[in-house]
Amino acid sequence: MILLPLFFVSAVLVLPAIWLCAIRPYCVKHRQGFTPGANIAVTIWVDWQQARELAHERGDSRMLFWCRVFLVLQIGLAACLLLAILGSSLWG
């Protein structure tokens, strides 16, 4: 049961790092992912989609790897939040 909070904390720290160090610079380099007036969550999601599409078009396997890691961590984070909500309501 200790792994759930550990994964949650690591995902919360690792997701922004992947976005800031890999995905966002890739989008800026290729002039994609510009979302004026959007909040940070929308900007991150748009950047991820644009980076994934660009990497797929260009055959950039390294960026595809980072996009897949980002997606897996997003799904894992959502699962952790769902388990935390359901766990607190079921075993309350």
N, C-alpha and C positions, 0 to 999 in steps of 0.2 A: 504493500500500500504506500510505502514511502517513495516509490518510483513515480507515482502520479504527480506529486508536488515538485519533485526534482525535474521531471520532464517539462512541467509548466513553466518553471523559473528559467530553465535553460532555453526553451523555445521563445520566451519573452525577451531574453537577452540576445539570442542568436538571430532571430528574424530581422530585427532592425539592422544588425551588423551585416547580414547578407545583402539587405536592400541598399544600405549606404555604401558598401565596399565593392559590390559586384553588379547588382541589377541597375541601380540608378546611374552609375558612370557609363555603363554600356548603352543605356537609353540616351544619355546626353551626347555620347560620342556619335551615335547614329541619328541624332536629332529626332527622337521619338519620345512618346510618353508625356508630352506637355499638357498639363491639366490645370489651367488657370481657375482660381476660385474654388477648387476642390479641397476637401479636408485631407488629412494625411492618409487615412485608410483608402480613400479612392485613388489618391496619387500612387500609393504603393501597389494597389491592385492593377491599375492601368500600366504602370511601369513593368510589372511582372508579365502581363499579357503581351505588351509590345516587345519586351526582351525575348520572350519565348518564341514569338512569331518571327522576329528578326534572326534569332539563332537557328531556327528551323530552316528558314530560307537560305541562310548563308552556310549552313552545315557546321556551325560552331558548337562542337560537342561539349566544350568546357562550360559555356554559358547554359546550354541545355541541362547539364548536370546541376548547376546552381539553381536553375529554375525548378527542376524536379525536387531538389532538397527543400527549397522554399515552399513548394506546394505540400510536400509531405509534412513539414513542420506546421503549416497552417491547418491542415486536416487534423494533425495530432493535437494542436492547441484547442481547436474547436471540440474535439472529443474529450479533452481534459475538462473543459468548461462544462460541457454537457454532463459528464460523469459527476462533476462537483455539484451541479444543480440537482441532478437526479439523486445523488447519494445523500445530500442534505435533506431532501424532501422524503426519501424512503426510510432512511434510518435515523432521521432527525433528532 
